[in-house]
Amino acid sequence: MSWQSYLQEFDDSILDILLRDKTTGKPLVFPPDQTSGRPSPFLGLEDLYGVQSQKDMPDEAEEVQTLCSWNRKLNQLDEVWFQRSGVFNTPTAEGWIPAADPVYFEDPFHWKKYVNQQIYVPDLDWGAALTFAGTSENLPLNERMGQLDRELRLVNENVRSQQEWQKRTSTMLARMLGCAKDPIRLFRARLCVLETCREAFQARFGHLPSARDEKALAHIVARNLFQSEDELNTVPFQEMEETLQLSLFEESLPGQQQMMEMAKAAMSDSSPMVQMPVRVHRPISQRTCTLAELRKSMERKPQNWRILSLETPQTEDPAENSR
């Protein structure tokens, strides 16, 4: 089953949320085309099919290799966190065998510490770090081993009511951040994350979440999985001048006056136009900040973050978990 089959599962209002950039309020954008030199907006679902064949999307062999790599990476992090191996699965030569029994915690409330970890994925790619949904393998929910898949398993094993499930999952998603520059891959990641939440709720309670709850989760996913020039902390292909025009009649955001002054200064001389800084949700303080500010906090307290990257090793201090 292709990830594109998920398009039929959601209402158009949900898909509209997932197709928009929360920093600018505009649709996701493609790189400037060769004729006009200007970025083209992500106008609608037809773009997913018209551009799909031209994009460098993973094939089946690459998907399998990527899933196995992420499973090994997350298993290594979890062995440090839990101080034991085989918590969620046992790796095999062909893949992995999911753990059948509920995850054991010496303190029954420590599952909340695991699902409340602050997660950052510097390169979302197509979202495999968070969920193994939407691949050609069509893995069932209990065999998916992304970070979100693992956390949702704990939520399903421990919550008793639908209200508690929504609260825990909303908090969990608010603590997951990830960026991608390519709009197709970003939308795929957003769609698969929301579909995984949908399937987890149905597996736990026997029916789909309400449209209201689903839309609330979609807004969090769209805010925290964002389109970014990774090295610049800015919205790709989005000039400040265009963004400021959207904000003339909106409530002033923190730092907006400074951005306007920067834009005026850029327009007063021949210097290049300043790009719009990406704004993200800061999980702890529950406020909006720039991506650059959030990365500074990661550098100051790296132990508070689980940074998911296949290229960068990360060591977690088991003493921090107090298990």
VEXDREN-2710 file (C-alpha; in Angstrom, 1 decimal):
% VEXDREN-2710
k/r/px/py/pz
1/MET/0.0/0.0/0.0
2/SER/1.4/3.4/-1.1
3/TRP/1.4/6.3/1.3
4/GLN/-0.7/8.1/-1.3
5/SER/-3.6/5.7/-0.5
6/TYR/-3.8/7.6/2.8
7/LEU/-5.1/10.6/0.9
8/GLN/-8.5/8.9/0.7
9/GLU/-8.7/8.5/4.5
10/PHE/-8.8/12.2/5.4
11/ASP/-11.3/15.0/4.9
12/ASP/-10.2/17.8/2.6
13/SER/-10.0/20.2/5.5
14/ILE/-7.4/18.0/7.1
15/LEU/-5.4/17.7/3.9
16/ASP/-5.5/21.5/3.6
17/ILE/-3.9/21.8/7.0
18/LEU/-1.1/19.3/6.1
19/LEU/-0.4/21.1/2.8
20/ARG/0.2/24.5/4.4
21/ASP/3.3/26.1/6.0
22/LYS/2.4/27.3/9.6
23/THR/5.1/30.1/9.5
24/THR/3.8/31.8/6.4
25/GLY/0.2/30.6/6.2
26/LYS/0.8/29.7/2.6
27/PRO/0.8/26.4/0.8
28/LEU/4.1/24.5/0.7
29/VAL/6.3/25.5/-2.1
30/PHE/8.5/23.9/-4.8
31/PRO/11.9/25.3/-5.8
32/PRO/11.9/28.2/-8.4
33/ASP/11.2/26.9/-11.9
34/GLN/13.7/27.5/-14.7
35/THR/11.3/29.7/-16.7
36/SER/10.2/32.3/-14.2
37/GLY/12.8/31.9/-11.5
38/ARG/10.1/32.1/-8.9
39/PRO/8.9/29.4/-6.4
40/SER/5.7/27.6/-7.4
41/PRO/3.1/26.9/-4.6
42/PHE/2.0/23.5/-3.6
43/LEU/-1.5/24.1/-5.0
44/GLY/-3.2/20.8/-4.3
45/LEU/-3.3/17.1/-4.3
46/GLU/-2.8/16.9/-8.1
47/ASP/0.8/18.0/-7.5
48/LEU/1.5/14.8/-5.5
49/TYR/0.9/12.8/-8.6
50/GLY/2.3/15.2/-11.2
51/VAL/5.6/15.6/-9.5
52/GLN/5.9/12.2/-7.8
53/SER/7.7/10.6/-10.8
54/GLN/10.1/13.5/-11.1
55/LYS/11.2/13.4/-7.4
56/ASP/13.9/11.4/-5.9
57/MET/11.6/9.2/-3.8
58/PRO/12.8/6.0/-2.2
59/ASP/12.3/2.7/-4.1
60/GLU/11.3/-0.5/-2.3
61/ALA/14.9/-1.7/-1.7
62/GLU/15.9/1.7/-0.3
63/GLU/12.8/1.7/2.0
64/VAL/13.7/-1.7/3.5
65/GLN/17.3/-0.6/4.0
66/THR/16.2/2.7/5.6
67/LEU/13.7/1.0/7.9
68/CYS/16.3/-1.5/9.2
69/SER/18.8/1.3/9.8
70/TRP/16.3/3.3/11.8
71/ASN/15.3/0.3/13.8
72/ARG/18.9/-0.4/14.8
73/LYS/19.4/3.3/15.6
74/LEU/16.4/3.5/17.8
75/ASN/17.1/0.2/19.5
76/GLN/20.5/1.5/20.4
77/LEU/19.0/4.6/22.0
78/ASP/16.4/2.6/23.8
79/GLU/18.9/0.1/25.2
80/VAL/20.6/3.1/26.9
81/TRP/17.2/4.6/28.0
82/PHE/15.8/1.3/29.4
83/GLN/19.1/-0.3/30.4
84/ARG/18.1/-3.5/28.6
85/SER/17.7/-4.7/25.1
86/GLY/14.8/-6.1/23.2
87/VAL/12.2/-3.7/24.6
88/PHE/10.2/-3.2/21.5
89/ASN/11.6/-5.8/19.1
90/THR/14.3/-8.4/18.4
91/PRO/16.4/-7.7/15.3
92/THR/16.8/-10.5/12.8
93/ALA/18.8/-10.9/9.5
94/GLU/15.7/-10.0/7.5
95/GLY/14.2/-7.3/9.8
96/TRP/12.8/-7.6/13.3
97/ILE/10.3/-9.5/15.5
98/PRO/8.0/-7.2/17.6
99/ALA/7.9/-7.8/21.3
100/ALA/4.6/-9.5/22.2
101/ASP/4.3/-8.5/25.8
102/PRO/3.5/-5.0/27.1
103/VAL/6.6/-2.9/27.8
104/TYR/7.6/-3.4/31.5
105/PHE/8.5/-0.5/33.7
106/GLU/9.7/-0.8/37.3
107/ASP/7.8/2.3/38.1
108/PRO/4.4/2.1/36.3
109/PHE/4.4/5.9/35.7
110/HIS/7.8/6.0/33.9
111/TRP/6.1/5.3/30.5
112/LYS/5.1/9.0/30.7
113/LYS/8.8/10.0/30.8
114/TYR/9.5/8.0/27.6
115/VAL/6.6/9.6/25.6
116/ASN/7.5/13.1/26.9
117/GLN/11.0/13.0/25.4
118/GLN/11.8/16.0/23.2
119/ILE/12.5/14.7/19.7
120/TYR/14.2/16.5/16.9
121/VAL/14.8/15.1/13.4
122/PRO/17.2/17.4/11.5
123/ASP/16.4/15.7/8.2
124/LEU/12.9/14.2/8.0
125/ASP/13.5/12.8/4.6
126/TRP/10.2/10.8/4.1
127/GLY/9.5/10.4/7.9
128/ALA/10.9/6.9/8.6
129/ALA/12.5/8.2/11.8
130/LEU/9.0/8.8/13.3
131/THR/6.9/6.1/11.7
132/PHE/7.2/3.1/9.4
133/ALA/3.8/3.8/7.9
134/GLY/3.1/4.3/4.2
135/THR/5.9/2.1/2.9
136/SER/5.5/-0.5/0.1
137/GLU/5.9/-3.2/2.7
138/ASN/2.5/-2.1/4.2
139/LEU/3.6/-3.0/7.8
140/PRO/0.8/-3.4/10.3
141/LEU/0.7/-1.1/13.3
142/ASN/2.4/-3.5/15.7
143/GLU/5.4/-4.0/13.4
144/ARG/6.2/-0.4/12.9
145/MET/9.3/0.7/14.9
146/GLY/9.7/4.5/14.3
147/GLN/10.0/6.7/17.3
148/LEU/6.3/7.7/17.1
149/ASP/5.3/4.1/16.6
150/ARG/7.1/3.1/19.9
151/GLU/5.6/6.0/21.9
152/LEU/2.0/5.3/20.6
153/ARG/2.4/1.7/21.6
154/LEU/3.1/2.9/25.2
155/VAL/0.1/5.3/25.1
156/ASN/-2.2/2.5/23.9
157/GLU/-0.9/0.1/26.6
158/ASN/-1.4/2.5/29.5
159/VAL/-4.3/5.0/28.8
160/ARG/-7.8/4.1/29.8
161/SER/-10.0/6.8/28.2
162/GLN/-10.2/8.6/24.9
163/GLN/-9.7/11.9/26.5
164/GLU/-6.5/10.8/28.1
165/TRP/-5.3/9.3/24.8
166/GLN/-5.9/12.6/23.0
167/LYS/-4.1/14.6/25.8
168/ARG/-1.1/12.3/25.8
169/THR/-0.8/12.1/22.0
170/SER/-1.1/15.9/21.6
171/THR/1.6/16.4/24.2
172/MET/3.8/13.8/22.5
173/LEU/3.4/15.3/19.0
174/ALA/4.1/18.8/20.4
175/ARG/7.5/17.5/21.5
176/MET/8.4/16.1/18.1
177/LEU/10.1/18.4/15.7
178/GLY/11.4/17.7/12.2
179/CYS/12.3/19.6/9.0
180/ALA/12.5/18.8/5.3
181/LYS/13.1/21.0/2.3
182/ASP/11.3/18.9/-0.3
183/PRO/7.5/19.5/-0.1
184/ILE/6.6/16.1/-1.3
185/ARG/8.7/14.3/1.3
186/LEU/7.5/16.7/4.0
187/PHE/3.8/16.1/3.1
188/ARG/4.4/12.4/3.1
189/ALA/5.9/12.5/6.6
190/ARG/3.0/14.6/7.9
191/LEU/0.4/12.4/6.3
192/CYS/2.0/9.2/7.6
193/VAL/2.4/10.6/11.1
194/LEU/-1.3/11.6/11.3
195/GLU/-2.4/8.2/9.7
196/THR/-0.4/6.4/12.4
197/CYS/-2.1/8.3/15.1
198/ARG/-5.5/7.5/13.5
199/GLU/-4.7/3.8/13.3
200/ALA/-3.4/3.7/16.9
201/PHE/-6.6/5.3/18.2
202/GLN/-8.7/2.8/16.3
203/ALA/-6.6/-0.1/17.5
204/ARG/-7.1/1.0/21.1
205/PHE/-10.8/2.0/21.1
206/GLY/-12.3/0.2/18.1
207/HIS/-13.3/3.3/16.1
208/LEU/-11.8/6.4/14.5
209/PRO/-11.2/9.6/16.4
210/SER/-13.6/12.5/16.1
211/ALA/-13.2/15.0/13.3
212/ARG/-12.5/17.7/16.0
213/ASP/-9.7/15.6/17.7
214/GLU/-8.2/14.6/14.3
215/LYS/-8.0/18.2/13.2
216/ALA/-6.4/19.3/16.5
217/LEU/-3.6/16.7/15.9
218/ALA/-3.2/17.8/12.3
219/HIS/-2.5/21.4/13.4
220/ILE/0.2/20.1/15.7
221/VAL/1.8/17.9/13.0
222/ALA/1.7/20.8/10.5
223/ARG/3.4/23.1/13.0
224/ASN/6.1/20.8/14.2
225/LEU/7.0/19.1/10.9
226/PHE/8.1/22.0/8.8
227/GLN/9.7/23.1/5.5
228/SER/13.1/24.6/6.1
229/GLU/16.4/25.6/4.6
230/ASP/18.2/23.4/7.2
231/GLU/21.4/25.4/7.3
232/LEU/19.7/28.8/7.3
233/ASN/16.7/28.1/9.6
234/THR/14.5/29.8/7.1
235/VAL/11.4/29.0/5.0
236/PRO/12.7/27.7/1.6
237/PHE/12.2/30.0/-1.4
238/GLN/10.1/32.4/0.7
239/GLU/11.2/36.1/0.7
240/MET/10.5/38.4/3.6
241/GLU/8.7/40.9/1.4
242/GLU/6.0/38.4/0.5
243/THR/5.6/37.1/4.1
244/LEU/5.2/40.6/5.5
245/GLN/2.3/41.3/3.2
246/LEU/0.4/38.4/4.9
247/SER/0.9/39.9/8.3
248/LEU/-0.3/43.5/7.9
249/PHE/-3.7/42.8/9.5
250/GLU/-2.7/40.0/11.8
251/GLU/-1.7/40.1/15.4
252/SER/1.9/41.0/15.8
253/LEU/4.1/38.0/16.6
254/PRO/7.2/38.1/18.8
255/GLY/10.1/39.4/16.8
256/GLN/8.0/40.5/13.9
257/GLN/9.0/44.2/14.4
258/GLN/12.6/43.2/14.2
259/MET/12.0/41.2/11.0
260/MET/10.3/44.2/9.4
261/GLU/13.2/46.4/10.3
262/MET/15.6/43.8/8.8
263/ALA/13.5/43.7/5.6
264/LYS/13.4/47.5/5.3
265/ALA/17.2/47.6/5.8
266/ALA/17.6/45.0/3.1
267/MET/15.4/46.9/0.7
268/SER/17.1/50.3/1.4
269/ASP/20.3/49.1/-0.2
270/SER/21.4/46.5/-2.7
271/SER/21.8/43.7/-0.2
272/PRO/19.9/40.4/-0.8
273/MET/16.3/40.1/0.5
274/VAL/16.2/38.6/4.0
275/GLN/14.3/35.3/4.2
276/MET/11.6/34.5/6.7
277/PRO/12.8/32.6/9.8
278/VAL/11.0/29.4/10.5
279/ARG/8.8/29.5/13.6
280/VAL/8.3/26.4/15.7
281/HIS/6.5/25.3/18.9
282/ARG/8.8/25.3/21.9
283/PRO/7.6/22.2/23.8
284/ILE/8.5/23.1/27.4
285/SER/7.4/26.8/27.5
286/GLN/4.4/26.2/25.2
287/ARG/5.2/29.2/23.1
288/THR/6.3/29.9/19.5
289/CYS/9.9/30.7/18.8
290/THR/12.3/30.7/15.9
291/LEU/14.1/27.5/14.8
292/ALA/17.4/29.2/15.4
293/GLU/16.4/29.9/19.1
294/LEU/15.3/26.3/19.6
295/ARG/18.6/25.0/18.2
296/LYS/20.5/27.2/20.7
297/SER/18.6/25.6/23.5
298/MET/19.5/22.1/22.1
299/GLU/23.2/23.1/22.2
300/ARG/22.9/24.3/25.8
301/LYS/21.1/21.2/27.1
302/PRO/21.6/18.3/24.6
303/GLN/20.7/15.8/27.3
304/ASN/17.1/17.0/27.1
305/TRP/16.8/16.1/23.5
306/ARG/16.7/12.8/21.5
307/ILE/18.1/14.0/18.2
308/LEU/17.4/11.4/15.5
309/SER/19.9/11.2/12.7
310/LEU/21.5/8.1/11.1
311/GLU/24.8/10.0/10.7
312/THR/25.2/11.5/14.1
313/PRO/25.8/9.2/17.2
314/GLN/24.1/10.3/20.4
315/THR/24.7/9.1/23.9
316/GLU/21.9/9.3/26.5
317/ASP/22.7/9.4/30.2
318/PRO/20.8/6.6/31.9
319/ALA/21.0/8.5/35.2
320/GLU/18.7/11.2/33.7
321/ASN/16.0/8.6/33.4
322/SER/16.2/7.4/37.0
323/ARG/15.0/3.9/36.2
END
